[in-house]
Amino acid sequence: MSEATTNHDVVKIITPEGGTAELPVIRAEMGPPTFDIKSLHKQTGYFTYDSGFAATGACKSDITFIDGGKGILLYRGYPIEQLAESSNFMEITYLLMNGELPNAQEYEDFNHLITRHTMVHEKIRSFMEGFQYDAHPMAMMMSVIGSFSAFYHDGMNVNNPEDRRMAAIRLIAKMPTVAAAVYKNYVGQPFMYPQNKLGFSERLLHMMYGVPAEPYEISPVAAKALDLLFILHADHEQNASTSTVRLVGSTGANPFACISAGIASLWGPAHGGANE
């Protein structure tokens, strides 16, 4: 549900026993109006049942709006068509995190911050070498991202905004490194270190398909296509994996454990197969 405001509209509920409840109506800036049912049980003794959240909004958000039937996808109010044409994935990442597209200096600073965190601890490599060559990529991703909690535990106070931001930066920066290493484990090739002189998508392609024996020429077409793919999948509102991350995060668990749980949800075939 998009960012919403509550007005004075209410809906009156009458139970079979004659009990009543008045529920506030929340009207979103985009999308259908919503009943605020938090007080329903207190007023009537009833709960609601909505298997699969088919008609339930679980949070308020001003990050993403989707209307699949009308082909609408907005990030922070910007149409996806506009962003895909004029922005790259790093700019979109900044937009989602900060609410506005970066200016030139903000982009340079953000990109520099990301590149400072692209490498992973060397013991993570040793950890990954323990997997069978045919281990499922999602099993490896879930395990390795969860293990970040043991390697980067200097700032995991979920109540501290700076700690949360640094966890996000580390995940954005290191995820391609881990994904490429998972692929290299599968094909039996040497692990490739990130080249920070490259852009985000170019860096991933180099780590996945480059080998130490010879230079790897990155196709600009492939890099652009991958960047567009990242942009289109950057955020999809309240899907199953997002809901899983929010549910685990509500317990106060550290961000790496939450994302690991989200990867487990993404692994499921009912999620749509976007991960593979």
Backbone as CSV, one residue per row, in Angstrom:
resi,resn,N_x,N_y,N_z,CA_x,CA_y,CA_z,C_x,C_y,C_z
1,MET,0.852,-1.185,0.000,0.000,0.000,0.000,0.886,1.232,0.000
2,SER,0.604,2.210,-0.832,1.390,3.425,-0.880,1.178,4.238,0.384
3,GLU,2.091,5.200,0.625,1.979,6.077,1.783,0.577,6.650,1.855
4,ALA,-0.013,6.593,3.050,-1.427,6.917,3.160,-1.678,7.888,4.299
5,THR,-2.815,8.522,4.267,-3.262,9.371,5.357,-4.635,8.900,5.800
6,THR,-4.943,9.063,7.081,-6.239,8.668,7.623,-7.137,9.900,7.704
7,ASN,-8.329,9.824,7.150,-9.267,10.924,7.300,-10.355,10.497,8.283
8,HIS,-11.457,11.215,8.277,-12.499,10.951,9.266,-13.533,9.937,8.785
9,ASP,-13.351,9.355,7.605,-14.274,8.333,7.135,-14.148,7.083,7.999
10,VAL,-15.267,6.436,8.263,-15.264,5.167,8.985,-16.230,4.219,8.289
11,VAL,-15.996,2.941,8.480,-16.934,1.942,8.012,-17.499,1.243,9.243
12,LYS,-18.802,0.996,9.252,-19.451,0.365,10.397,-19.670,-1.114,10.110
13,ILE,-19.182,-1.967,10.995,-19.319,-3.411,10.882,-20.372,-3.896,11.884
14,ILE,-21.288,-4.743,11.423,-22.290,-5.338,12.305,-22.099,-6.848,12.292
15,THR,-21.895,-7.444,13.463,-21.680,-8.886,13.552,-23.019,-9.610,13.599
16,PRO,-23.015,-10.937,13.356,-24.274,-11.695,13.432,-24.938,-11.595,14.794
17,GLU,-24.137,-11.345,15.829,-24.699,-11.238,17.181,-25.229,-9.844,17.478
18,GLY,-25.061,-8.934,16.535,-25.544,-7.580,16.743,-24.494,-6.614,17.243
19,GLY,-23.285,-7.113,17.469,-22.210,-6.218,17.878,-21.778,-5.327,16.729
20,THR,-21.197,-4.196,17.073,-20.779,-3.255,16.032,-19.333,-2.825,16.243
21,ALA,-18.753,-2.350,15.167,-17.402,-1.779,15.235,-17.314,-0.684,14.189
22,GLU,-16.600,0.358,14.537,-16.331,1.428,13.587,-14.839,1.415,13.270
23,LEU,-14.516,1.242,11.988,-13.131,1.118,11.555,-12.754,2.307,10.679
24,PRO,-11.634,2.944,10.973,-11.196,4.079,10.140,-10.895,3.633,8.715
25,VAL,-11.102,4.519,7.771,-10.769,4.288,6.372,-9.475,5.036,6.057
26,ILE,-8.487,4.303,5.579,-7.217,4.909,5.171,-7.235,5.051,3.657
27,ARG,-7.027,6.259,3.193,-7.044,6.510,1.751,-5.613,6.773,1.276
28,ALA,-5.105,5.847,0.469,-3.753,5.969,-0.052,-3.700,6.991,-1.165
29,GLU,-2.502,7.554,-1.391,-2.324,8.475,-2.504,-2.515,7.760,-3.836
30,MET,-2.172,6.473,-3.858,-2.407,5.645,-5.037,-2.941,4.307,-4.557
31,GLY,-3.800,3.688,-5.337,-4.353,2.406,-4.944,-5.674,2.543,-4.217
32,PRO,-6.312,1.429,-3.897,-7.643,1.450,-3.292,-7.610,1.879,-1.828
33,PRO,-8.732,2.393,-1.295,-8.820,2.701,0.135,-8.780,1.420,0.962
34,THR,-8.462,1.581,2.240,-8.225,0.432,3.113,-8.912,0.635,4.456
35,PHE,-9.447,-0.440,5.014,-9.983,-0.391,6.360,-8.865,-0.671,7.363
36,ASP,-8.771,0.146,8.395,-7.820,-0.105,9.480,-8.509,-1.010,10.498
37,ILE,-8.090,-2.291,10.528,-8.816,-3.294,11.319,-8.142,-3.600,12.661
38,LYS,-7.167,-2.772,13.071,-6.439,-3.088,14.304,-7.367,-3.254,15.503
39,SER,-8.428,-2.468,15.556,-9.304,-2.507,16.729,-10.495,-3.450,16.552
40,LEU,-10.555,-4.189,15.444,-11.730,-5.028,15.164,-11.959,-6.064,16.257
41,HIS,-10.928,-6.779,16.644,-11.099,-7.822,17.655,-11.502,-7.234,18.997
42,LYS,-10.893,-6.117,19.347,-11.240,-5.485,20.628,-12.701,-5.053,20.643
43,GLN,-13.212,-4.587,19.495,-14.584,-4.091,19.454,-15.618,-5.205,19.300
44,THR,-15.248,-6.294,18.611,-16.261,-7.302,18.266,-15.922,-8.718,18.722
45,GLY,-14.652,-8.980,19.043,-14.239,-10.341,19.341,-13.920,-11.152,18.097
46,TYR,-14.009,-10.539,16.930,-13.743,-11.217,15.659,-12.329,-10.931,15.160
47,PHE,-11.767,-11.909,14.448,-10.562,-11.713,13.664,-10.949,-11.674,12.180
48,THR,-10.006,-11.316,11.351,-10.208,-11.402,9.906,-9.426,-12.584,9.366
49,TYR,-9.880,-13.134,8.252,-9.176,-14.238,7.593,-8.954,-13.850,6.142
50,ASP,-7.688,-13.798,5.739,-7.348,-13.423,4.365,-6.122,-14.226,3.955
51,SER,-6.336,-15.454,3.536,-5.246,-16.344,3.160,-4.439,-15.745,2.013
52,GLY,-3.148,-15.639,2.223,-2.275,-15.142,1.169,-2.261,-13.636,1.018
53,PHE,-2.854,-12.912,1.987,-2.887,-11.446,1.896,-3.487,-10.977,0.573
54,ALA,-4.543,-11.653,0.129,-5.137,-11.315,-1.166,-5.750,-9.919,-1.161
55,ALA,-6.218,-9.456,0.006,-6.837,-8.132,0.090,-6.396,-7.406,1.351
56,THR,-5.145,-7.629,1.750,-4.638,-7.052,2.987,-3.335,-6.313,2.741
57,GLY,-3.267,-5.073,3.219,-2.021,-4.324,3.219,-1.353,-4.472,4.572
58,ALA,-0.073,-4.854,4.584,0.617,-5.124,5.844,1.430,-3.935,6.341
59,CYS,1.606,-2.918,5.513,2.407,-1.773,5.940,2.064,-0.562,5.082
60,LYS,2.521,0.602,5.512,2.457,1.810,4.712,3.838,2.048,4.110
61,SER,3.882,2.459,2.862,5.171,2.663,2.202,5.058,3.741,1.142
62,ASP,6.102,4.539,1.003,6.165,5.492,-0.100,7.316,5.143,-1.038
63,ILE,7.747,3.868,-1.029,8.881,3.433,-1.846,8.424,2.983,-3.231
64,THR,7.490,2.040,-3.276,7.112,1.421,-4.548,5.599,1.317,-4.660
65,PHE,5.109,1.510,-5.883,3.701,1.246,-6.176,3.619,0.397,-7.429
66,ILE,2.817,-0.666,-7.359,2.631,-1.571,-8.490,1.147,-1.776,-8.755
67,ASP,0.787,-1.688,-10.005,-0.528,-2.130,-10.463,-0.279,-2.973,-11.696
68,GLY,-0.157,-4.284,-11.480,0.192,-5.175,-12.571,-0.832,-5.180,-13.685
69,GLY,-2.105,-5.066,-13.325,-3.155,-5.080,-14.332,-3.068,-3.910,-15.288
70,LYS,-2.586,-2.768,-14.799,-2.454,-1.573,-15.634,-1.024,-1.359,-16.117
71,GLY,-0.122,-2.256,-15.730,1.262,-2.131,-16.167,1.997,-0.961,-15.547
72,ILE,1.689,-0.651,-14.284,2.303,0.490,-13.605,3.313,-0.003,-12.569
73,LEU,4.519,0.519,-12.619,5.542,0.279,-11.601,6.235,1.605,-11.338
74,LEU,6.119,2.098,-10.107,6.722,3.369,-9.713,7.720,3.139,-8.587
75,TYR,8.905,3.733,-8.697,9.860,3.797,-7.594,9.903,5.243,-7.098
76,ARG,9.483,5.455,-5.862,9.486,6.795,-5.274,8.740,7.799,-6.163
77,GLY,7.714,7.315,-6.853,6.903,8.173,-7.703,7.379,8.285,-9.130
78,TYR,8.572,7.770,-9.441,9.095,7.830,-10.803,8.632,6.612,-11.605
79,PRO,8.106,6.805,-12.809,7.724,5.651,-13.649,8.950,4.825,-14.008
80,ILE,8.799,3.514,-14.021,9.921,2.621,-14.310,10.464,2.870,-15.716
81,GLU,9.594,3.255,-16.656,10.057,3.513,-18.015,11.069,4.664,-18.046
82,GLN,10.782,5.705,-17.279,11.683,6.861,-17.220,13.014,6.475,-16.580
83,LEU,12.952,5.719,-15.495,14.169,5.330,-14.793,15.020,4.386,-15.635
84,ALA,14.365,3.440,-16.312,15.114,2.483,-17.121,15.819,3.167,-18.286
85,GLU,15.225,4.249,-18.769,15.810,4.939,-19.919,16.951,5.862,-19.528
86,SER,16.851,6.485,-18.338,17.784,7.572,-18.033,18.674,7.338,-16.817
87,SER,18.507,6.209,-16.110,19.285,5.983,-14.895,19.944,4.614,-14.934
88,ASN,20.975,4.447,-14.102,21.581,3.125,-13.949,21.196,2.542,-12.593
89,PHE,21.611,1.300,-12.347,21.157,0.608,-11.150,21.653,1.273,-9.870
90,MET,22.862,1.819,-9.877,23.360,2.489,-8.686,22.525,3.724,-8.354
91,GLU,22.087,4.441,-9.368,21.218,5.595,-9.130,19.873,5.153,-8.562
92,ILE,19.354,4.036,-9.076,18.084,3.514,-8.569,18.229,3.055,-7.125
93,THR,19.346,2.432,-6.811,19.601,2.008,-5.434,19.599,3.203,-4.503
94,TYR,20.280,4.262,-4.916,20.299,5.494,-4.118,18.882,6.044,-3.961
95,LEU,18.130,6.044,-5.049,16.751,6.538,-5.016,15.905,5.770,-4.014
96,LEU,15.970,4.451,-4.066,15.154,3.641,-3.163,15.542,3.865,-1.706
97,MET,16.839,4.036,-1.450,17.301,4.208,-0.076,17.035,5.607,0.468
98,ASN,17.114,6.630,-0.406,17.105,8.014,0.069,15.896,8.840,-0.366
99,GLY,15.107,8.320,-1.298,13.889,9.020,-1.676,13.998,9.930,-2.869
100,GLU,15.220,10.289,-3.265,15.437,11.143,-4.431,16.613,10.626,-5.230
101,LEU,16.619,10.925,-6.522,17.769,10.585,-7.350,18.962,11.436,-6.938
102,PRO,20.173,10.889,-7.026,21.350,11.645,-6.575,21.782,12.693,-7.588
103,ASN,22.381,13.782,-7.062,23.086,14.681,-7.964,24.466,14.095,-8.246
104,ALA,25.278,14.795,-9.007,26.565,14.230,-9.432,27.458,13.893,-8.244
105,GLN,27.540,14.791,-7.260,28.410,14.535,-6.111,27.867,13.419,-5.234
106,GLU,26.564,13.403,-5.017,25.953,12.338,-4.216,26.167,10.974,-4.872
107,TYR,26.052,10.951,-6.203,26.268,9.693,-6.917,27.711,9.234,-6.780
108,GLU,28.654,10.149,-6.932,30.071,9.790,-6.812,30.390,9.266,-5.414
109,ASP,29.864,9.942,-4.387,30.118,9.518,-3.007,29.493,8.148,-2.725
110,PHE,28.267,7.943,-3.209,27.573,6.684,-2.971,28.277,5.539,-3.689
111,ASN,28.651,5.763,-4.931,29.329,4.731,-5.704,30.668,4.374,-5.060
112,HIS,31.381,5.390,-4.558,32.650,5.141,-3.875,32.429,4.303,-2.617
113,LEU,31.369,4.607,-1.874,31.066,3.845,-0.659,30.784,2.385,-0.992
114,ILE,30.032,2.147,-2.048,29.730,0.776,-2.452,31.015,0.033,-2.816
115,THR,31.874,0.656,-3.604,33.081,-0.039,-4.055,34.045,-0.334,-2.917
116,ARG,33.953,0.392,-1.839,34.811,0.119,-0.668,34.436,-1.177,0.028
117,HIS,33.257,-1.713,-0.283,32.759,-2.883,0.443,32.469,-4.073,-0.483
118,THR,33.055,-4.093,-1.676,32.749,-5.180,-2.605,33.429,-6.498,-2.243
119,MET,34.557,-6.454,-1.575,35.252,-7.688,-1.220,34.588,-8.349,-0.017
120,VAL,34.761,-9.662,0.096,34.265,-10.400,1.262,35.457,-10.927,2.056
121,HIS,35.213,-11.237,3.301,36.262,-11.786,4.163,36.816,-13.068,3.535
122,GLU,38.137,-13.227,3.596,38.760,-14.397,2.972,38.255,-15.713,3.560
123,LYS,37.862,-15.698,4.828,37.364,-16.939,5.428,35.997,-17.326,4.850
124,ILE,35.303,-16.364,4.254,34.060,-16.709,3.569,34.369,-17.579,2.356
125,ARG,35.477,-17.308,1.705,35.900,-18.179,0.603,36.111,-19.607,1.107
126,SER,36.786,-19.735,2.249,37.015,-21.077,2.818,35.691,-21.745,3.147
127,PHE,34.760,-20.951,3.668,33.433,-21.466,3.990,32.744,-22.002,2.732
128,MET,32.844,-21.252,1.647,32.189,-21.647,0.404,32.838,-22.873,-0.227
129,GLU,34.115,-23.052,-0.001,34.794,-24.219,-0.560,34.310,-25.526,0.062
130,GLY,33.583,-25.426,1.171,33.050,-26.626,1.813,31.810,-27.176,1.139
131,PHE,31.221,-26.410,0.201,30.029,-26.887,-0.501,30.403,-27.839,-1.637
132,GLN,29.553,-28.811,-1.897,29.716,-29.680,-3.051,29.656,-28.851,-4.337
133,TYR,30.285,-29.332,-5.384,30.287,-28.609,-6.658,28.883,-28.442,-7.222
134,ASP,27.993,-29.387,-6.885,26.640,-29.333,-7.429,25.626,-28.803,-6.405
135,ALA,26.118,-28.107,-5.389,25.204,-27.523,-4.391,24.276,-26.522,-5.076
136,HIS,23.026,-26.481,-4.647,22.077,-25.556,-5.255,22.512,-24.122,-4.964
137,PRO,22.509,-23.249,-5.981,22.953,-21.865,-5.773,22.197,-21.138,-4.671
138,MET,20.891,-21.388,-4.544,20.121,-20.685,-3.520,20.499,-21.160,-2.123
139,ALA,20.849,-22.452,-1.987,21.316,-22.954,-0.694,22.614,-22.269,-0.294
140,MET,23.500,-22.085,-1.271,24.767,-21.411,-0.989,24.543,-19.939,-0.664
141,MET,23.715,-19.271,-1.437,23.449,-17.853,-1.185,22.849,-17.637,0.193
142,MET,21.868,-18.444,0.532,21.211,-18.321,1.823,22.201,-18.521,2.966
143,SER,23.073,-19.527,2.828,24.028,-19.843,3.886,25.092,-18.760,4.020
144,VAL,25.614,-18.309,2.881,26.705,-17.328,2.923,26.205,-15.980,3.439
145,ILE,25.059,-15.528,2.966,24.536,-14.241,3.447,24.221,-14.323,4.940
146,GLY,23.674,-15.445,5.386,23.444,-15.618,6.815,24.731,-15.583,7.612
147,SER,25.813,-16.098,7.017,27.101,-16.128,7.723,27.719,-14.742,7.870
148,PHE,27.236,-13.768,7.096,27.743,-12.400,7.259,27.592,-11.931,8.707
149,SER,26.581,-12.464,9.392,26.353,-12.089,10.793,27.554,-12.422,11.664
150,ALA,28.321,-13.430,11.259,29.490,-13.841,12.026,30.753,-13.090,11.617
151,PHE,30.719,-12.436,10.461,31.907,-11.746,9.955,31.799,-10.225,10.071
152,TYR,30.613,-9.697,9.982,30.432,-8.240,9.986,29.473,-7.848,11.114
153,HIS,29.864,-8.194,12.323,28.983,-7.976,13.469,29.351,-6.719,14.257
154,ASP,30.137,-5.822,13.622,30.544,-4.611,14.325,29.430,-3.571,14.358
155,GLY,28.420,-3.725,13.526,27.341,-2.743,13.499,26.032,-3.381,13.125
156,MET,25.430,-4.122,14.024,24.173,-4.812,13.711,23.058,-4.418,14.679
157,ASN,23.149,-3.223,15.239,22.089,-2.730,16.107,20.934,-2.245,15.233
158,VAL,19.885,-3.032,15.147,18.785,-2.707,14.229,18.051,-1.440,14.643
159,ASN,18.273,-0.969,15.873,17.641,0.267,16.322,18.469,1.497,15.971
160,ASN,19.653,1.271,15.386,20.539,2.371,15.005,20.447,2.576,13.490
161,PRO,19.941,3.730,13.022,19.795,3.947,11.571,21.103,3.808,10.804
162,GLU,22.221,4.233,11.380,23.498,4.128,10.687,23.936,2.678,10.538
163,ASP,23.668,1.856,11.562,23.985,0.431,11.461,23.132,-0.231,10.383
164,ARG,21.865,0.124,10.332,20.991,-0.434,9.293,21.466,-0.018,7.909
165,ARG,21.874,1.229,7.791,22.349,1.712,6.490,23.634,0.986,6.078
166,MET,24.552,0.790,7.026,25.794,0.110,6.684,25.539,-1.344,6.298
167,ALA,24.598,-2.000,6.962,24.244,-3.372,6.575,23.717,-3.391,5.142
168,ALA,22.899,-2.404,4.789,22.373,-2.326,3.420,23.501,-2.104,2.420
169,ILE,24.428,-1.216,2.753,25.564,-0.943,1.865,26.377,-2.212,1.653
170,ARG,26.654,-2.929,2.721,27.435,-4.163,2.601,26.714,-5.195,1.744
171,LEU,25.421,-5.317,1.925,24.669,-6.294,1.135,24.659,-5.926,-0.343
172,ILE,24.434,-4.660,-0.647,24.430,-4.224,-2.045,25.794,-4.475,-2.673
173,ALA,26.866,-4.151,-1.932,28.220,-4.253,-2.475,28.692,-5.693,-2.613
174,LYS,28.364,-6.522,-1.640,28.930,-7.880,-1.583,28.067,-8.933,-2.273
175,MET,26.804,-8.658,-2.486,25.927,-9.662,-3.090,26.429,-10.127,-4.458
176,PRO,26.875,-9.215,-5.357,27.408,-9.710,-6.633,28.648,-10.571,-6.457
177,THR,29.493,-10.230,-5.496,30.700,-11.017,-5.248,30.336,-12.434,-4.828
178,VAL,29.332,-12.546,-3.957,28.893,-13.862,-3.490,28.216,-14.621,-4.632
179,ALA,27.343,-13.946,-5.381,26.634,-14.612,-6.484,27.611,-15.157,-7.512
180,ALA,28.635,-14.368,-7.834,29.629,-14.825,-8.801,30.423,-16.007,-8.251
181,ALA,30.749,-15.963,-6.970,31.501,-17.061,-6.352,30.678,-18.352,-6.344
182,VAL,29.370,-18.218,-6.138,28.485,-19.381,-6.193,28.523,-19.995,-7.588
183,TYR,28.480,-19.145,-8.601,28.540,-19.641,-9.983,29.880,-20.308,-10.264
184,LYS,30.966,-19.698,-9.801,32.290,-20.282,-10.026,32.420,-21.637,-9.335
185,ASN,31.795,-21.778,-8.182,31.804,-23.078,-7.498,31.119,-24.130,-8.361
186,TYR,30.038,-23.725,-9.025,29.264,-24.661,-9.847,30.044,-25.103,-11.084
187,VAL,30.750,-24.159,-11.721,31.462,-24.502,-12.964,32.896,-24.960,-12.702
188,GLY,33.341,-24.896,-11.449,34.671,-25.387,-11.110,35.809,-24.484,-11.533
189,GLN,35.532,-23.169,-11.603,36.579,-22.221,-11.976,37.040,-21.416,-10.762
190,PRO,38.225,-20.791,-10.857,38.735,-20.004,-9.729,37.855,-18.799,-9.424
191,PHE,37.788,-18.480,-8.162,37.073,-17.302,-7.684,37.754,-16.038,-8.217
192,MET,36.963,-15.093,-8.706,37.500,-13.838,-9.235,37.182,-12.686,-8.268
193,TYR,38.194,-11.897,-7.955,37.987,-10.762,-7.066,37.304,-9.613,-7.807
194,PRO,36.552,-8.780,-7.083,35.887,-7.638,-7.736,36.892,-6.604,-8.224
195,GLN,36.601,-6.033,-9.377,37.403,-4.956,-9.947,36.622,-3.645,-9.767
196,ASN,37.064,-2.832,-8.822,36.282,-1.653,-8.455,36.335,-0.528,-9.478
197,LYS,37.185,-0.659,-10.478,37.199,0.329,-11.552,36.003,0.140,-12.486
198,LEU,35.349,-1.007,-12.389,34.206,-1.306,-13.246,32.909,-0.851,-12.589
199,GLY,31.876,-0.687,-13.409,30.557,-0.398,-12.884,29.944,-1.623,-12.224
200,PHE,28.789,-1.450,-11.601,28.168,-2.520,-10.826,27.919,-3.762,-11.685
201,SER,27.244,-3.595,-12.808,26.915,-4.744,-13.654,28.148,-5.302,-14.355
202,GLU,29.041,-4.412,-14.796,30.283,-4.871,-15.429,31.116,-5.685,-14.450
203,ARG,31.139,-5.262,-13.208,31.905,-5.969,-12.182,31.377,-7.390,-11.989
204,LEU,30.063,-7.526,-11.959,29.474,-8.860,-11.801,29.806,-9.745,-12.995
205,LEU,29.685,-9.217,-14.200,29.999,-10.016,-15.389,31.455,-10.467,-15.373
206,HIS,32.353,-9.566,-14.963,33.767,-9.929,-14.905,34.000,-11.044,-13.897
207,MET,33.359,-10.957,-12.731,33.568,-11.981,-11.700,32.955,-13.323,-12.109
208,MET,31.887,-13.292,-12.876,31.232,-14.531,-13.271,31.937,-15.226,-14.430
209,TYR,32.370,-14.457,-15.412,32.846,-15.067,-16.650,34.340,-14.858,-16.915
210,GLY,34.985,-14.007,-16.130,36.417,-13.834,-16.289,37.198,-14.996,-15.666
211,VAL,38.405,-15.228,-16.157,39.302,-16.248,-15.609,40.687,-15.629,-15.469
212,PRO,41.510,-16.134,-14.534,42.837,-15.548,-14.330,43.763,-15.696,-15.540
213,ALA,43.504,-16.655,-16.418,44.445,-16.964,-17.493,44.451,-15.930,-18.614
214,GLU,43.371,-15.139,-18.740,43.307,-14.211,-19.864,42.343,-13.079,-19.562
215,PRO,42.500,-11.943,-20.228,41.578,-10.817,-20.009,40.167,-11.172,-20.461
216,TYR,39.210,-10.585,-19.797,37.809,-10.794,-20.182,37.252,-9.495,-20.744
217,GLU,36.785,-9.542,-21.970,36.196,-8.379,-22.622,34.699,-8.336,-22.305
218,ILE,34.287,-7.300,-21.608,32.890,-7.176,-21.204,32.074,-6.569,-22.337
219,SER,30.986,-7.229,-22.684,30.097,-6.731,-23.729,29.258,-5.578,-23.182
220,PRO,29.334,-4.389,-23.779,28.484,-3.271,-23.327,27.000,-3.601,-23.413
221,VAL,26.616,-4.387,-24.415,25.204,-4.765,-24.559,24.764,-5.647,-23.396
222,ALA,25.599,-6.625,-23.045,25.281,-7.511,-21.918,25.231,-6.733,-20.608
223,ALA,26.176,-5.809,-20.425,26.209,-5.013,-19.202,24.965,-4.140,-19.081
224,LYS,24.544,-3.530,-20.186,23.344,-2.690,-20.168,22.099,-3.526,-19.911
225,ALA,22.009,-4.692,-20.536,20.856,-5.567,-20.330,20.774,-6.020,-18.876
226,LEU,21.916,-6.359,-18.270,21.934,-6.786,-16.877,21.538,-5.646,-15.960
227,ASP,22.025,-4.436,-16.263,21.673,-3.275,-15.454,20.171,-3.015,-15.503
228,LEU,19.574,-3.144,-16.680,18.128,-2.969,-16.806,17.373,-4.034,-16.033
229,LEU,17.880,-5.245,-16.062,17.245,-6.326,-15.309,17.261,-6.026,-13.811
230,PHE,18.393,-5.524,-13.321,18.492,-5.148,-11.908,17.512,-4.035,-11.565
231,ILE,17.381,-3.066,-12.456,16.462,-1.963,-12.210,15.023,-2.472,-12.100
232,LEU,14.632,-3.349,-13.023,13.261,-3.861,-13.031,12.953,-4.708,-11.802
233,HIS,13.970,-5.344,-11.216,13.759,-6.211,-10.064,14.196,-5.561,-8.743
234,ALA,14.508,-4.271,-8.773,15.055,-3.619,-7.580,14.086,-3.661,-6.402
235,ASP,12.799,-3.488,-6.673,11.817,-3.556,-5.584,10.464,-3.919,-6.174
236,HIS,9.797,-4.885,-5.552,8.484,-5.309,-6.047,7.445,-5.306,-4.933
237,GLU,7.499,-4.269,-4.119,6.509,-4.020,-3.093,6.467,-5.171,-2.100
238,GLN,5.262,-5.657,-1.750,5.106,-6.592,-0.636,4.947,-8.021,-1.156
239,ASN,5.987,-8.528,-1.829,5.909,-9.915,-2.296,6.304,-10.872,-1.178
240,ALA,6.413,-12.160,-1.479,6.638,-13.161,-0.431,7.982,-12.967,0.264
241,SER,9.048,-12.737,-0.509,10.364,-12.600,0.116,10.455,-11.309,0.922
242,THR,9.866,-10.220,0.415,9.844,-8.973,1.189,9.085,-9.164,2.491
243,SER,7.945,-9.828,2.416,7.156,-10.081,3.623,7.946,-10.927,4.619
244,THR,8.709,-11.899,4.103,9.523,-12.745,4.980,10.582,-11.920,5.691
245,VAL,11.264,-11.049,4.944,12.289,-10.194,5.553,11.670,-9.306,6.628
246,ARG,10.511,-8.727,6.347,9.850,-7.864,7.336,9.412,-8.650,8.564
247,LEU,8.910,-9.861,8.360,8.459,-10.677,9.486,9.627,-11.045,10.392
248,VAL,10.728,-11.510,9.793,11.896,-11.860,10.600,12.468,-10.605,11.252
249,GLY,12.501,-9.502,10.497,13.030,-8.264,11.054,12.221,-7.745,12.223
250,SER,10.927,-8.053,12.258,10.084,-7.582,13.359,10.475,-8.187,14.693
251,THR,11.249,-9.264,14.664,11.716,-9.869,15.914,12.960,-9.190,16.464
252,GLY,13.549,-8.282,15.674,14.798,-7.649,16.064,16.023,-8.392,15.579
253,ALA,15.823,-9.401,14.720,16.957,-10.151,14.169,17.839,-9.229,13.338
254,ASN,19.117,-9.595,13.206,20.037,-8.740,12.458,19.706,-8.771,10.964
255,PRO,20.097,-7.727,10.224,19.703,-7.621,8.809,20.181,-8.774,7.944
256,PHE,21.353,-9.348,8.226,21.855,-10.435,7.392,21.009,-11.696,7.565
257,ALA,20.580,-11.956,8.787,19.688,-13.094,9.026,18.353,-12.877,8.318
258,CYS,17.862,-11.639,8.332,16.591,-11.334,7.675,16.675,-11.562,6.169
259,ILE,17.767,-11.090,5.553,17.917,-11.258,4.110,18.113,-12.723,3.761
260,SER,18.820,-13.463,4.603,18.979,-14.901,4.380,17.619,-15.592,4.363
261,ALA,16.742,-15.196,5.283,15.385,-15.755,5.309,14.622,-15.371,4.042
262,GLY,14.829,-14.138,3.570,14.179,-13.712,2.342,14.633,-14.522,1.139
263,ILE,15.924,-14.870,1.116,16.440,-15.709,0.033,15.789,-17.086,0.083
264,ALA,15.575,-17.610,1.288,14.896,-18.899,1.428,13.496,-18.834,0.838
265,SER,12.799,-17.717,1.070,11.465,-17.546,0.498,11.539,-17.425,-1.021
266,LEU,12.531,-16.684,-1.502,12.706,-16.510,-2.942,13.006,-17.831,-3.638
267,TRP,13.593,-18.760,-2.909,13.940,-20.072,-3.453,12.695,-20.859,-3.877
268,GLY,11.580,-20.632,-3.205,10.376,-21.417,-3.469,9.864,-21.249,-4.882
269,PRO,9.459,-22.316,-5.540,8.980,-22.225,-6.931,7.730,-21.372,-7.085
270,ALA,6.941,-21.231,-6.036,5.730,-20.420,-6.133,6.041,-18.927,-6.152
271,HIS,7.298,-18.572,-5.901,7.670,-17.159,-5.925,7.772,-16.644,-7.357
272,GLY,7.775,-17.495,-8.316,7.774,-17.053,-9.700,9.050,-17.335,-10.450
273,GLY,10.057,-17.856,-9.760,11.286,-18.237,-10.436,12.170,-17.072,-10.836
274,ALA,11.909,-15.864,-10.293,12.696,-14.702,-10.682,14.157,-14.848,-10.270
275,ASN,14.414,-15.652,-9.245,15.786,-15.803,-8.763,16.643,-16.635,-9.709
276,GLU,16.045,-17.450,-10.544,16.834,-18.335,-11.398,16.563,-18.099,-12.874
